[in-house]
């Protein structure tokens, strides 16, 4: 069953964040993940949520998504993300 990682990101240091964007994709792919959306236009349709940047990832399962997030391969990218942005991550089970 697929799983989705939904991320809201507010970038504070664009130069460091570019390094994060270079490192993250290989780690995602290594765990069977793929980008479905990556920082494109965002439009609020209802409510007050107005995120600056949204990323949507699809993984084969919740287990694989967790393995990716906790992997050594992604650990360096996490440090870059924490140094360059504020983010919220959630994991959602698909149908």
Kinemage of the C-alpha trace (Angstrom):
@kinemage 1
@onewidth
@group {chain A} dominant
@subgroup {mainchain}
@vectorlist {calphas} color= white
{ca unk a 1} P 0.000 0.000 0.000
{ca unk a 2} L 1.540 3.373 -0.949
{ca unk a 3} L 2.420 6.013 1.599
{ca unk a 4} L 2.885 9.743 1.216
{ca unk a 5} L 5.235 12.149 2.932
{ca unk a 6} L 3.806 15.652 2.940
{ca unk a 7} L 6.217 18.452 3.752
{ca unk a 8} L 5.747 22.152 4.384
{ca unk a 9} L 8.984 24.138 4.192
{ca unk a 10} L 9.907 27.753 4.905
{ca unk a 11} L 13.385 28.419 3.495
{ca unk a 12} L 15.610 30.793 5.508
{ca unk a 13} L 18.953 30.222 3.775
{ca unk a 14} L 18.465 29.607 0.032
{ca unk a 15} L 22.144 28.819 -0.611
{ca unk a 16} L 22.282 26.009 1.972
{ca unk a 17} L 18.850 24.815 0.913
{ca unk a 18} L 20.114 24.328 -2.655
{ca unk a 19} L 22.641 21.867 -1.237
{ca unk a 20} L 19.813 20.015 0.512
{ca unk a 21} L 17.905 19.841 -2.793
{ca unk a 22} L 20.952 18.252 -4.421
{ca unk a 23} L 21.363 15.581 -1.720
{ca unk a 24} L 17.793 14.540 -0.946
{ca unk a 25} L 16.657 13.017 -4.299
{ca unk a 26} L 19.166 10.140 -4.348
{ca unk a 27} L 18.208 9.080 -0.832
{ca unk a 28} L 14.503 9.206 -1.694
{ca unk a 29} L 14.992 7.100 -4.828
{ca unk a 30} L 17.097 4.557 -2.919
{ca unk a 31} L 14.023 3.703 -0.810
{ca unk a 32} L 11.622 3.508 -3.749
{ca unk a 33} L 10.316 7.025 -3.269
{ca unk a 34} L 9.491 9.605 -5.886
{ca unk a 35} L 8.492 13.236 -6.003
{ca unk a 36} L 4.881 13.983 -6.907
{ca unk a 37} L 5.200 17.716 -6.164
{ca unk a 38} L 8.290 19.722 -5.341
{ca unk a 39} L 7.862 23.370 -4.480
{ca unk a 40} L 5.532 24.420 -7.292
{ca unk a 41} L 2.747 26.961 -7.110
{ca unk a 42} L 0.504 26.719 -4.037
{ca unk a 43} L -3.041 28.068 -3.904
{ca unk a 44} L -5.188 28.091 -0.773
{ca unk a 45} L -8.719 26.975 -1.636
{ca unk a 46} L -10.258 27.003 1.849
{ca unk a 47} L -9.051 27.967 5.316
{ca unk a 48} L -5.950 29.886 6.367
{ca unk a 49} L -3.158 27.476 5.437
{ca unk a 50} L -0.794 29.321 3.080
{ca unk a 51} L 2.462 27.339 2.925
{ca unk a 52} L 5.480 28.849 1.206
{ca unk a 53} L 6.691 25.540 -0.246
{ca unk a 54} L 5.096 22.076 -0.298
{ca unk a 55} L 6.700 18.767 -1.244
{ca unk a 56} L 4.758 15.548 -1.798
{ca unk a 57} L 6.627 12.230 -1.892
{ca unk a 58} L 5.249 8.782 -2.644
{ca unk a 59} L 6.816 5.617 -1.214
{ca unk a 60} L 5.821 1.973 -1.715
{ca unk a 61} L 4.842 1.688 1.968
{ca unk a 62} L 4.908 3.486 5.290
{ca unk a 63} L 7.758 1.213 6.340
{ca unk a 64} L 9.910 2.264 3.369
{ca unk a 65} L 9.157 5.942 4.034
{ca unk a 66} L 10.224 5.547 7.670
{ca unk a 67} L 13.369 3.670 6.613
{ca unk a 68} L 14.248 6.523 4.249
{ca unk a 69} L 13.645 9.248 6.815
{ca unk a 70} L 15.746 7.464 9.442
{ca unk a 71} L 18.493 6.336 7.043
{ca unk a 72} L 22.158 7.266 7.215
{ca unk a 73} L 21.905 8.250 3.559
{ca unk a 74} L 19.364 10.984 4.380
{ca unk a 75} L 20.982 12.086 7.678
{ca unk a 76} L 23.350 14.609 6.081
{ca unk a 77} L 20.526 16.136 4.077
{ca unk a 78} L 18.444 16.487 7.253
{ca unk a 79} L 21.236 18.524 8.832
{ca unk a 80} L 21.294 20.835 5.804
{ca unk a 81} L 17.515 21.184 5.913
{ca unk a 82} L 17.533 22.047 9.604
{ca unk a 83} L 20.273 24.646 9.001
{ca unk a 84} L 18.477 26.276 6.064
{ca unk a 85} L 14.740 25.937 6.642
{ca unk a 86} L 11.885 25.286 9.029
{ca unk a 87} L 9.806 22.285 8.023
{ca unk a 88} L 6.872 20.111 8.999
{ca unk a 89} L 6.778 16.452 7.863
{ca unk a 90} L 3.834 14.071 8.047
{ca unk a 91} L 3.490 10.483 6.825
{ca unk a 92} L 0.099 9.438 5.447
{ca unk a 93} L -1.000 5.908 4.562
{ca unk a 94} L -2.453 5.682 1.051
{ca unk a 95} L -5.235 3.548 -0.352
